[in-house]
Amino acid sequence: MDNIEKPKKSADDILHTIVKAGISSIPIAGAPAAEIFTLIVTPPYEKRRDKWIESIGDGLKKLAQKVDNFNLEELSKNEIFITTVTYASQVAIRNHQKEKLEALRNAVLNAALLNAPEEDLQLMFLNFIDSFTPWHLAILHFFSNPKEWGQKHHMIYQTYTMGSPSIILEASFKELVGRRELYDLFVKDLYSKGLMNSDSLHTMMSENGIFASRTTDIGNKFIKFITSPLDTE
């Protein structure tokens, strides 16, 4: 991963350097203040960067073992891949949420494959990850196939004669129960980005309608791009 450009240090990291320099002159008993500060607080940029690079390197090695004719050296000549890795790395180091970091890692691994999405889609998808919250990603995954999601997560739904999709969303995510205003915002965001085919979860319909997929073709491509290629058969 030596070809990856290191993202610029964030304001937090610059602040870390300034604070370290500022406290180094403060006289205290024992070790200099700057040394104590360094021991207690690891610069967030350095820690996140190292963890991210290790994650990508490990993923690419596993991909090389899984995929026939996968050439790691050729990736260094792939300008689209290098752009994707650079962009994803900058976004990753600005984030700490597990769901977004996994999505970014999976995006990089999928970008390394021969059937990767076209360049414009890759960059657009990375921008989505950057701007979305983990709830955006979870709701999109859920509505790509609610029944399949429910089976995977061992959900037991009641029989519905009539109802709206919001019923199964709240049944599946207890944290969203009674928080219509919040999840409506997530759904409207996903719809505005062309990833869901409806901006409302409150239309009354039959049970088949309630459990129908609500993702668009672009939405499904995005989901595939942020799903690990290492988990597929």
N, C-alpha and C positions, 0 to 999 in steps of 0.2 A: 504493500500500500504506500510505497515511498513516493508514488507519483501524485498522491492526493495533496492539493494545496491546503495548508493549515489555515483554517478560518481566522479572521482577525479577532483579537481578544475583545471581549465584551467590556461594557462599562464597569461591571462588577470586578473583572480581573484587573482593569486599570486602577480601580479604587483600591483593590488589594495591594497593589504595588505602592501606591501613594501612602496608604495607611502604614504599611510596613516601614517605609522610609521615614515617615513621621514619628513613629513610636520608637525607632531605633536609638534616638538620642535621650529617651526618658530614662533616668537612672533608677534602677530597682535593685534590690538585693538578689544576688545570684546571677543567673544567666541573663544576657542582654535581652531586652524586650522583644526585639525582632526575632530572635531565635525561639523564644517561647511562642510567639505568634505563629511562626512557621510550623512548629511542632503541633499546635492545636488546630490550626485551620489550613487544610490543603487547598491550594488555589482551585476553585471550581472548574475553571477552564481546563487546566491540565488533567484533572481527574476525569472529567467527562470525555475529553478528547481521547485519552488513553483507553478508556473502557469502550468507546465507540469503535476505535480502530481495531481493537482486539476482537470485538464482536463481528465486524465485517470480515476480517481476516479469517476467523474461524468458519464463518458461513461460506466463504468462497472455497476454502479447502474442502468442506463437506460437499459443496456443489460439484467440485472437480471429481470427487470420488463417486458421486451419484450419476452425473450426466456424461454420456459417452462423447468423446472428442471435445471435451471442454478444456480450453487452453488458457491458463491463467496469464501467460506471457502476452497473448494476443490482446487481452483486455487493456493493456497499457498503450495499445495503438488505437483503441476504439475511442474516438473523440466524444461520441454521444455518451458512452459509459462514464468517461472521466468527468464530463459536465454533470451528469446525474449524481455521481459520488460526491463531487465538490459541493453541489447544492444541498444534497441530503446531509452531508457532514455539518454544514453551517446551521441547518435547521436542528439537527440532533443535539449539538452542543448548546443550543439555546433552550433545550427542553430537559425535563426530568421525568415526565410521565411515561410509565412503562408502555402503555398502549401505543403512544405516538412513536416511541423509540423502536418498538417492534415493527410498526408499520413502515418506518423509514428503512430499517434493516432489510425487511422483506422486499421493499421497492428496489433497493440496490442489488439484491441477489437476482430479482427478476429482470432487472436491466442488463444483467450480465449474460442472459440467455439469448439464443438466436431468435426466438419468437417474442422478444421484448416489444412493447408498444412503440409506436413512432415517437420521435424526439419531442415533438410539441405536446403530445399526450403525457409523456413522462414528466416534463416540467410542470404542466398544469396539475397533474396528480400530486406532485411534491408540494406545490403551493397549497393544494387542498389540505394536505396533512399538516402543514405549517399553521394554517388558519383555523383548522377544526379543533374541537375538544375531543377527549376520549368518548364523550357521549355521542357526538356526531358519528363516530366510527361504529360504536356499538349499535346505535339505532339503524344505521345503514345495513350493517351485517344482518341484523334481526329481520328487517323487512325484505331482504333479498329472497328469503325463504323461511317464513315464520314456523311452519310445521317442522322443517328439518332442524332449525335452531332449537325448537322445543324438545325434539327427540334427543339431540346431542346434549342438552343440558338437563335431561330427565324431568321435563316439565309435564304436568298432568293438567290439561285444560278442561273446564267444564263444557258441556254441550250448549251451544248458542243457537237459538232459533233466529234471532236478529241481534244486531249489535254494531259496533263500530270498531275499527282497528285499534283505537286507543285502549279498548278493553284488554286485548291480549298484550299490548305493550306494558300496561301497568301490572298485569298478572305476571309478566316475565321479569320485570325489574321493579322490585319493591321500593327502591329509592325514588322512583318516579310516581308513586301513588299519590294522587292529589296534587301533582305539580304540572298541571296542564299548561300553564303559561310558559314554563321552562321548556318542556319537550316540544311544544308547538314552535318555539323559536328554532330549535335544532332541525325540525322537519322542514320549516320554511327555508332555512339555509341550504339544506340538501336539495330541496326542490329548485331553488334559485340557481344552483350550480349545475342543474340538469342531471342529478344523480337519482332523484326520486320522481315518480310520475304524478304525484299529488302533493299539494301543500297543506292538506287537512287530513286528520285522522278521525274525524267526528261525523262522517256520513254514515247513516244507518244502512245496513246491507245484510245479506244472508251469511251463514257461517263460511261458505266457500269464499265469499268476498272478503270476509274478515281476515282469512288466512292466506289471501292471494299475495303474490310478490308485488312489491311496489317500487322496485328499482328499475331504472332505465338500462339501455344497452351500455351507455357510458358508465353508469353506476356499477354494472357488473364487471366491466373492464377495470374500473378503479379497485373494486374489491379483490379481483384476481391479482392486481399489481401489488397490493399490500398484504397478500396472503403468502406465507412461506412456501417456496417451491420445494423445500426439503420435506414437507409434510405430505406431499402428494405421492401417490403410488406410481 
